[in-house]
Amino acid sequence: MSNFSYEKLWKLLKKKKMKKEDLRLKIQISSATSARLGKNQTVSMEVLGKICEALNCDIGDIVEYKKSENKVR
């Protein structure tokens, strides 16, 4: 399971009145890559860079790293 969350990206898209498909077409990524984003799976820095360029934002505006909670027994 990935520790990355793209919840910030989805909120930003909503704010800009864009759909996930609009973004996918604008930055020319595959449906598979778009699906990885939707599942909070890792994507390349190149893809994240394209998103930042398209939305005029910083990487911290679209992705968040969430630390794992390691429970010690």
Secondary structure as GFF3:
##gff-version 3
##sequence-region A 1 73
A	DSSP	beta_strand	4	5	.	.	.	ID=ss1
A	DSSP	alpha_helix	7	15	.	.	.	ID=ss2
A	DSSP	alpha_helix	20	27	.	.	.	ID=ss3
A	DSSP	alpha_helix	31	38	.	.	.	ID=ss4
A	DSSP	alpha_helix	45	55	.	.	.	ID=ss5
A	DSSP	three_ten_helix	59	61	.	.	.	ID=ss6
A	DSSP	beta_strand	64	65	.	.	.	ID=ss7
###
